[in-house]
Amino acid sequence: MIGILGGMGPEASAYFYNLLIKLAHTKYGAVQDTDFPPVFIYNLTLHGFDETGIVNELLVEKQLVEGVRKLESAGSNFIIIACNTVHTLYDSMQDSVNVPIISIIDETVAEVKRKGFKSVGILSSESTNTTGLYRNKLEAEGIVVFSADSRQQGELNQIILHVMAGQQSALDKKMASTVISELTERGAEAIILGCTELPLAIEQSDSRVPVLNSNEIIVDRALAIAFS
């Protein structure tokens, strides 16, 4: 039983679940209803959180802990979270439940290592950027990290907000492509989409270097566990 903590935001969570279905089709040959793993999704309407990330940490932490406990009580054997930013509070969530929470950050860093990239650019929420959520773990593995500067982050915040509102457009794609080009010019060999909203606005075709979709990476890992 896969438990998914979503709602941050709902558009990204819907994409997250659709991605799970598509990967079950393509990688595991799922056809009939019984071919798919059982899933609980809790769409948490998270207060103290916006397009920049966490704005009230204590309030957010309380809600996240309640959220993962609900998923555990519902029968989840393990939990994944359809949001990168809230992994800054991963330890508090994991300490509150007895089932494992599979980290989207750890799985994405592991994928970077598997693919042998020596440097990456990170597109993320402002909170993920400023807390070094990806940077710290990647640099600990000897991987060079290129993060968005203040102007680039402001543009990413706009893109995230537009996705949350279902209003992403060609202009968002153009802004994202520019940021990606700037990070690759600085030396990034690949780009991590380290916010679950961003894959709804950015595709591989928008980048001349490989794009690593953190959503796809954690969903793929969840399916591997569920089908094992």
VEXMARPA-210984 format. One record per residue: residue in three letters; x negated, y, z of N, C-alpha, C in turn. Coordinates in steps of 0.001 Angstrom, whole numbers, plus 500000, padded with zeros to 6 digits. Example, Ala and Ser with C-alpha at 12.3 -4.5 7.8 and 13.67 -1.06 7.14 Angstrom:
ALA486810494310507800487700495500507800486800496700507800 SER487150497750507080486330498940507140487100500030507870 
This chain:
MET499157498807500000500000500000500000499123501242500000 ILE499247502057498961498484503305498857499306504430499471 GLY498724505168500383499354506369500911498719507593500282 ILE499530508472499709499023509695499084499544510899499849 LEU498632511701500374499003512962500998498913514042499932 GLY500067514580499547500115515575498488500783516850498936 GLY501209517630497943501883518887498211500977520095498191 MET499697519884497812498706520972497868498044521161496502 GLY498779521588495437500191521847495477500971520713494806 PRO502297520842494740503157519803494183502856519467492722 GLU502516520485491919502213520243490501501010519312490366 ALA499988519566491175498796518713491143499117517314491652 SER499995517212492651500356515904493197501125515066492181 ALA502008515712491403502735515001490354501769514486489298 TYR500811515320488919499771514900487972498973513726488542 PHE498674513800489806497910512767490518498620511406490395 TYR499931511403490650500696510152490584500825509661489147 ASN501055510575488205501124510172486800499805509583486330 LEU498716510133486817497397509603486479497238508184487012 LEU497741507940488218497700506602488804498451505598487918 ILE499617505993487431500403505119486562499649504840485258 LYS499101505894484650498398505727483376497174504825483523 LEU496412505000484602495237504159484817495638502714485109 ALA496756502528485799497255501166486025497604500507484691 HIS498166501283483773498458500784482424497175500389481700 THR496265501365481583495120501198480693494018500311481254 LYS493825500351482570492703499609483154493122498250483717 TYR494387498148484158494824496911484806495986496234484082 GLY496372496789482933497394496157482117498777496119482745 ALA499072497041483637500376497051484300501489497338483291 VAL502554496530483364503708496703482482504995496698483299 GLN505266495570483929506470495437484742506312496198486064 ASP507441496527486685507399497260487960506505496575488982 THR506570495250488990505804494482489978504305494477489697 ASP503896495005488537502472495074488210501785496262488868 PHE502569497193489379502006498410489962501915498281491479 PRO500898498898492080500797498828493539501875499684494201 PRO502355499284495387503292500136496121502588501401496608 VAL503317502501496571502743503803496910503729504600497764 PHE503222505211498818503966506222499561503337507574499239 ILE504165508566498884503679509931498658504386510857499641 TYR503600511566500419504171512571501306503809513940500754 ASN504813514655500251504601515988499703504655516999500851 LEU503502517263501432503402518143502592503475519604502153 THR504465520324502619504579521760502314503690522519503294 LEU502439522655502917501382523089503832501380524598504047 HIS501579525024505293501500526437505664500044526778506007 GLY499683528046505807498316528468506092497347528101504996 PHE497871527970503766497081527474502634497585528163501376 ASP496659528654500518497081529264499258496077528938498166 GLU496120529680497057495258529355495908493773529493496211 THR493424530239497267492016530360497642491561529217498539 GLY492527528501499126492206527403500032492808527616501412 ILE492048527283502432492541527347503807492435528776504340 VAL493558529308504826493557530658505405493866530636506900 ASN494345529497507410494592529336508847494218527900509214 GLU492964527716509613492435526367509781493159525561510855 LEU493441526165511990494101525425513073495493524955512667 LEU496233525812511981497571525459511518497507524355510467 VAL496574524501509542496412523490508487496016522148509083 GLU495066522155510014494604520921510633495749520175511320 LYS496579520886512048497712520280512748498649519577511758 GLN498944520238510663499858519664509673499244518459508960 LEU497955518539508652497285517428507977497269516176508856 VAL496977516366510132496969515234511065498353514601511136 GLU499380515423511220500745514901511226501049514165509923 GLY500530514698508823500774514089507517500173512700507377 VAL498912512536507754498290511218507614498886510220508601 ARG499326510708509757499991509810510718501318509310510160 LYS502033510153509458503285509728508830503013508653507784 LEU501971508822507005501639507830505984501226506501506610 GLU500492506573507709500117505350508415501368504661508969 SER502254505422509578503491504863510141504372504248509067 ALA504296504786507848505105504271506743504579502948506195 GLY503377502555506621502840501267506200501666501321505247 SER501088502496505053499946502627504143498751501847504683 ASN498097501104503788496885500387504165495650501281504091 PHE495734502285503237494684503300503161495308504551502564 ILE494599505663502698495138506965502301494166507683501382 ILE494717508333500347493949509278499546494691510605499573 ILE493975511678499307494546513013499442494430513752498123 ALA495551514272497641495587514967496355495166516425496510 CYS494020516620497142493460517957497357492007517781497786 ASN491131518588497194489726518563497596489483519405498851 THR490043520599498864489718521587499902489954521083501315 VAL491057520371501536491383519958502900490427518892503431 HIS489517518407502595488509517460503089487502518131504025 THR487567519457504144486767520111505183487235519657506561 LEU488462519151506629489030518652507892489162517125507865 TYR488347516491507042488410515035506887488231514320508221 ASP487249514703509003486971513989510261488175514020511203 SER488834515163511303490010515270512174491120514336511694 MET491304514269510382492342513387509842491989511927510081 GLN490749511557509761490351510162509916490391509722511368 ASP489999510602512278490016510261513703491431510062514247 SER492432510556513522493806510498514016494562509252513561 VAL493960508459512671494630507254512167493677506060512215 ASN494251504874512132493445503652512173493206503046510797 VAL493817503616509771493582503141508403492558504057507744 PRO491788503554506780490768504404506160491368505480505257 ILE490749506638505283491045507702504332489871507753503361 ILE490143507479502095489080507443501092488826508870500615 SER487606509341500772487269510736500499487070511004499015 ILE487813511976498487487643512386497094486255512995496875 ILE485721513631497907484389514246497796483327513162497675 ASP483359512189498588482362511113498575482416510311497290 GLU483617510022496809483758509230495589483258509997494370 THR483474511297494348483001512100493217481485512226493235 VAL480916512426494407479452512474494525478851511138494093 ALA479477510036494495478998508713494094479048508542492575 GLU480076509113491940480196509033490479479096509837489791 VAL478764510988490344477658511787489808476365510977489858 LYS476137510302490971474935509482491114474944508311490134 ARG476106507645490005476202506502489078475879506909487648 LYS476309508104487275476091508571485904474707509175485708 GLY473975509351486798472594509793486703472383511268486430 PHE473383512101486715473214513534486498472295514120487568 LYS471383514982487138470450515631488061470927517011488491 SER471884517551487762472423518866488108473880518922487671 VAL474693519632488446476125519762488127476609521159488454 GLY477653521570487746478357522799488086479659522432488776 ILE480080523238489740481293522954490512482343524018490240 LEU483516523583489785484683524456489710485618524017490822 SER485970524929491702486739524542492891487521525723493431 SER488245525475494523488876526574495247487795527392495938 GLU488179528575496378487226529435497070486749528805498377 SER487658528175499120487266527525500382486264526411500148 THR486510525587499124485589524494498811484220525039498443 ASN484216526138497723482959526771497318482215527331498525 THR482895528155499322482206528855500412481769527918501535 THR482497526831501760482105525889502815481027524908502361 GLY480735524897501061479714523978500559480140522526500616 LEU481437522287500501481978520939500652481314519944499696 TYR481166520344498447480454519507497472478951519749497525 ARG478583521021497600477170521379497524476331520610498557 ASN476771520579499791475976519963500849475704518481500583 LYS476737517764500138476566516328499909475761516054498641 LEU475953516864497628475195516684496392473720517011496595 GLU473457518117497278472065518494497510471360517496498420 ALA472093516866499319471504515826500166471056514627499337 GLU471645514472498148471266513395497236470236513851496200 GLY469734515082496373468712515601495458469274516140494155 ILE470575516413494113471222516912492899471331518433492979 VAL470919519106491916470988520564491857472427520981491588 VAL472899521984492331474294522420492229474363523876491788 PHE475216524123490809475494525482490353476944525807490699 SER477126526792491566478462527171492026478903528475491375 ALA480202528724491402480756529947490836480343531160491666 ASP480026532256490967479770533514491683481106534194491981 SER481065535374492552482299536016493008483257536302491854 ARG482738536753490718483603537019489571484219535747489028 GLN483378534729488872483858533446488366484876532829489313 GLN484631532942490621485559532370491588486906533085491541 GLY486867534387491349488117535124491221488942534638490044 GLU488264534316488950488963533798487776489504532395488039 LEU488739531571488740489214530229489091490421530311490021 ASN490400531270490953491553531452491840492811531766491034 GLN492660532594490010493798532931489159494327531701488435 ILE493418530895487912493820529682487191494573528745488129 ILE494042528547489331494680527665490316496082528177490652 LEU496207529483490859497514530065491172498503529854490033 HIS498028530018488802498905529827487647499373528378487541 VAL498488527437487818498884526027487791499907525752488879 MET499672526288490074500620526101491183502021526592490805 ALA502057527662489997503336528252489592503859527656488285 GLY503127526713487687503531526139486407503418527133485271 GLN502456528063485368502337529139484387500969529172483709 GLN500235528044483732498939528035483070499113528259481569 SER498109528940480982498229529344479581496893529209478860 ALA496900529601477595495680529580476794494632530522477384 LEU495079531593478020494129532522478635493388531857479784 ASP494087531040480571493436530312481660492378529361481100 LYS492725528675480022491780527754479397490542528504478898 LYS490771529687478325489657530492477827488760530946478968 MET489357531401480083488565531825481246487750530654481788 ALA488385529487481878487690528313482399486527527918481490 SER486750527962480190485691527613479241484500528543479384 THR484777529824479635483696530791479815482886530472481069 VAL483574530175482168482874529824483404482032528562483200 ILE482598527573482541481854526337482283480612526630481452 SER480748527434480411479601527775479564478514528477480362 GLU478925529366481262477954530098482073477202529169483018 LEU477903528191483585477242527239484491476314526296483725 THR476710525897482529475838525017481737474606525767481244 GLU474765527057480955473612527866480553472605527996481693 ARG473092527924482922472197527975484083471504526636484318 GLY472014525568483676471340524277483789472203523100484202 ALA473514523284484349474386522176484751474495521136483635 GLU474220519888483973474322518786483014475745518255482917 ALA476565518532483919477960518091483945478737519066484815 ILE480059519030484688480933519906485447481892519058486278 ILE481980519359487563482952518701488442484178519596488576 LEU485345519037488266486594519734488558486949519377489997 GLY486499520222490911486619519942492337487819520598492976 CYS488894520705492217490184521187492721491241520433491942 THR492234519888492611493189519013491927494119519766490980 GLU494173521101491078494947521879490105494220522031488770 LEU492904522099488800492149522483487613492301521540486412 PRO492424520219486602492599519360485426493893519618484654 LEU494830520340485240496046520695484523495818521859483573 ALA494647522524483704494330523656482843493069523436482012 ILE492247522467482412490940522267481776490807520817481324 GLU490275520626480106490065519285479569488614519125479129 GLN488253517905478786486897517656478308486584518495477071 SER487581518712476240487365519483475013486992520937475283 ASP487170521391476514486819522759476881485363522895477317 SER484626521809477258483238521813477729482344521022476792 ARG481127521513476595480168520777475752479357519768476568 VAL479537519792477893478898518787478751479995517955479404 PRO479658516774479935480681515920480556481416516623481693 VAL482731516402481738483578516931482807484013515771483689 LEU483763515878484986484144514851485944485394515312486681 ASN486499514618486447487791514941487031487902514237488380 SER487842514998489469487867514378490802489167513621491040 ASN490271514081490439491543513358490550491407511945489996 GLU490884511863488796490763510565488136489827509637488905 ILE488767510209489451487782509402490177488403508772491424 ILE489142509550492218489712508994493451490878508066493157 VAL491682508363492131492780507471491759492223506142491261 ASP491174506178490478490538504955489982490035504110491142 ARG489464504751492138488975504038493315490138503414494095 ALA491228504170494234492407503649494952492972502414494257 LEU493036502451492945493545501303492201492609500101492332 ALA491309500355492327490358499257492497490571498546493823 ILE490860499318494871491132498721496176492469497984496155 ALA493478498630495576494827498037495584494888496743494786 PHE494119496652493694494154495472492838493106494428493213 SER492318494697494253491275493742494629491854492564495411 
